[in-house]
Amino acid sequence: MQAASPHGTFLMTEVALYQLAKRLIAALFLSLGLSAAVAAQNWPTKTVRVVVPFGPGSTPDIVARLVVEGLQQKYPGSAFLVENKPGASGNLGTDAVAKAAPDGSTLGVSIGGPLAINILLFSRLPYDPRKDIAPVTQLVSQPSVLAVNPGAWGQLCCAADCGPENESRQIQFCFNRKWLAVASCHGSHRLEGWCTACARALRPPQAVTAVIRNDAQMACLPAISVTSQAAAGAVKILAVSTVRRSPYLPDVPTLKEAGVDVEADAWNGLIAPGNTPKLIIDAISSDVAEIIRQVEGARETRGPADGVGRLFSERIARADGR
């Protein structure tokens, strides 16, 4: 019987260690996978906060509270809360989501600005929307509307027949930074016929108040932020910004029908920290998609949760030019 050489013993030991390392790594990945699966099945395991990077009364805030109400009904033994964290055009609250623990306990409701457009508007962001944020599902997509103060509407019409030197042509026009595409309609030749607008950027709640008080005579706003005031007669909606008329505002023409070649819609979605396991994201997406399907006015999010999540990711990518 031949004795094993020192070199042979070393080789066998190296092979054994390599095989052991492979088994340990495989076991580690299996353990991580099982942990994620268990976490997804048991979600929520603790209080879930939904961060809104805008103030109370904003469209994301309204949608977040609808989602939280639905989740609370589905999981009565768990706690869900909305945390408003406005600032820096939505960057502050979105950054809070990006830097949170990726365990499903922190979510956010955000819009195209912090998720895509702000890459172009800010020289530096405290987070990378492409790496630090995980899209969960789109929540709502809606038109924005061109709204006016009812009392000022007659003056605006009369101003169209006045010469450019007439001071009554000077009006206050409000818009949110998110609605720059829609707000650009105030510079089209069709609207130049009646006014020279002094534009200023305001959040929707402040813009609605400004129009009602006639501090501003015209505004571009998300439809959800102004429909109740329009129903009460406090404001008048002239047009919607989408390609087709809204089923909820069937008598309101589109901007294109009114002769202004502008098309845009408003969307927001649910987000999570970037490293949140896909199983947890899929579980949350499925729950929230079910809630949104039951919410009147959110029909555009119909379909399988995974499909909606994928479309949401694609929409973010289109918004930032990817």
N, C-alpha and C positions, 0 to 999 in steps of 0.2 A: 504494500500500500504506500503510495507516494504522499509525502507530507506537502501540505499546501504552502506555497511560497508566500513570503510577506507581501509581494506585489499582488498576488491573487487574492489574499485576504483583504487587502485594502480595496481592491476592485469590487469584491463581493459586498464589502461594507458600504461602499459608495452607492452601489446599485440598490442595496436595501434602504439606505437613507433616502434615495431618490424616490423609490416606491412609497416609502412612508410619507414623504412630503406631499406626493401626489394625492394620497388618501386623505391627508389632513386638509389640503386645500379643497378637495372635493367635498369633504364633510363640512368645511367652513361655508362654502357656497350653498350647500344644501340647507345648512342651519339658517343662513341669511334668508334664503328663499322661503323656508318654512316660517321664519319670524315675520316676514313681510305678509305671507298668506294669512297667518294668524291675526296679525294687526289689521289686515283688511277685513277679515271676518268679524273681528271684535270692534271695529270702528263704530262710534267714537269711544275711546277709552278714557278720555278726560274732557274737561271744558274745551269747547271749540270756539275760537274767536274768528270773526270774519272782519278783516280790516277793510275799511272804505277810505281811499285816499282823497276824499272830498268831504265837504261838510254835510250836516243834516239837511234833508230836503232836496239834495241833488239826485239825479237819476240813478247813479250807482247805489246811493244810500237807500232809495225806495226799493230797488230790486233786491239789495242785500237783505232788507228786512222781510221781504216776501219769502226769500230762500230760507232765512233763519226760522221764520214762523213755520214753514213746511217741515224743516228738519226737526224742530222741537215737537211737532205733532207726531212725527214718525218715531222719534226716540225720546219719549216723555221722561225717561230716567236720566237723561244727559242734559248738560247745560250748553246753550249756544248764545253768543252775544255778538253784537255789532260794535266795532270800535272805529269811530271816525278819527282819521289822522290826516287832515288836509295840510297842504303846503307844497311849495316848489312845483306847481302844476301837476300834482299827483305823484311826484317822485318820492316824497317822504313816506307816504303810506305804502307804496309799492316796494320801497326799500325795506320796510319793516317785514313784509312778507318774504322777500328774498333772503333775509338774514335769520328767519325763524327756523326752529327745529323742523326737519322734514318728516314729521310723523303724523300729519293729518290734523294736528291740533290748531294750526294757523292756516287760514285761507284768506283770500282777498277777492273783492269785486273791483275790476279795473276796466279801463277803456283804452282806445287806440293811442292816446297821448303818452301815458307812462309806459305802455307796452311796446310802442314802435315809433311814433312820431317824434318823441322827445329826444331820440338819438340824433335827429337832425337839428333840433332847436337848442340843445345844450352841448357845450364843448366837452363836458364830462358828466357822466351819471355815476351815482354811488353803487350801482348794480349793473349787471349785464343782462338785459331782457332776454337774450338768446340762450344764456346758460343758467342764470340764477332764478328764473321763473319757469314753472311748469304749467302750461295751459291745462285746465281741467275740462271745462265745457263752455260753450257760448251760452249766454243766458237770454238776452233779448236783442233784437234788431228792430229799429223803428225809424220812421222818417223824422227829420227835423222840420220845423214849420217856420214860415214867415208870418209873424204876427204884428198887429198894429193896435194902437190905442183907438177904440171906436170913435171917440170924439175927435181925434186928430185925422181920422180917415178922410172925412170930407175936406179938410184943409189940404191934405196931400193931393187929393184929386184936383182941387181948384188950383193948386200950385203948378200942376202940369200944364195949365193953360196960360201961366204967367211967364213973363220974360225972365231970363237968367239973372237980371239985376234985382228981382223981387226977393226981399229978405225972407219971405215966408217959405222959400225953398230950402232954407237951412233947417235940417232936422237932426235929432239925435238917434243914432242907429246902434243897437247893442248886439253883441255876439260873444260867444264863448270861443276861446282859442281852438277848441276841438272842431268848431264849425267854420273854419276859415274858407273851406271850399264853398260852403253855402253862402257865407257872408260876402264872398266875392261878387255875388249877384248884384250888390248895391252899386257896383261900378259898371254894370252892363248898360248898353245904350238905351234899353227899354226903361230902366229906372232913372237914368240921367234926365229923362224927359220930365220927371216930376220933382227931383230933389237933388241937392248936393249934401251927402250924408256926412255927419261928424261921427265917425265910428269910435266905439269904446268897448273894450272887452270886459264882460261881467259874467259871473257864474249865473246859471239859470234862475235860482230863486231871487237873486238881486235884480236880474234883468226883467223878470216878470213884474216885480214890484215897481221898477222904473217905468215900465210901459203902462201899468195900471194908474200910476200917479201922473202920467204924462210928462215925466222927467225925460223919458225917451219915447219917441213916437213909433218906433219900429224895432223889431228884434228877430234874430234867428235863434230858435230854441228847440231843444228836444221835445217831441210831441207830448210825451208823458208829463212834462213839467208845466204845460199850459192848457191842456184839454179841459180840466175842471173849471179853470177861469173863463175859458171860451164858452163853456156851457152855461155859465152864470152871466155871460154878457159883459164881463170885465175887460176882455180883449177880443179882437177879431182876427181869425186865422185866414190869411189870403191864399196860401199855397203850401203844398208839401214838397219835400225835396227828392222823393224817390221816383223811380221810373213810372210806376203805376200808382193810382190813387190808393189811399189807405182804406181798408174795409171798415175802419173805425171812424173815418172822416170821409165818407163816400161823396159828399157834396163839395169837398174842397179840391180844386184842381191841382195838378202838379205844376211845378215851376216851368217845366217845358211847355205844358199846355198854355201857360200864361205868357209864353214867349221868351222866357229866360232859360238859356241852355245850360242849366246846372243840375247835376245829379249827385246825391250823397245820401248815405244813411248813417244812423248812429247805432253802435253796438257796444255791448259790454260783456264781460265773461268772468268766470270763476277761475282763479289762479291759486297755485300752491308754491311752496319753496322748490327750487330746482331739483334737488336730489330726492324728492318724495318718491317712494317706490311706486311703480306703475300699478301694482295690484291695489294699493290704497287709492290712487287717483281714479282707477276704474270704478272702484266701489262708490266713491263720492260722486263721480260723474253720473253713475247710474241712478243714485238716489236723487240728485239735483235735477237731472233730466226729467224724471218722473214728476217732480214738483212743478217744474216749469211748464210741462205739458198741461198741467191743471190750471195754470194761471191764465186768465183771459188776457189776450193781447200778446202772448208769447208764442204764437203758432209757428213762427219761422224756425223754432228750435226743435221741431218734431223730428223723430227718427231715432235710430239706435244711439245709445250714449257714446259708444266708441266713434261712430261716424260723426257725431256732432263735435266731439273733442278734436278729431282730425281736421274738420272744417274750420274750427276755431284757430287751430295752429296755423293752417294755411292762410287764414284771413290776417293774422298778425304778421306773417311773413310777407304778404302782399303790401301791407301798410308800411313796412319799413324798407321795402324795395328789394327784398330777397328773391 
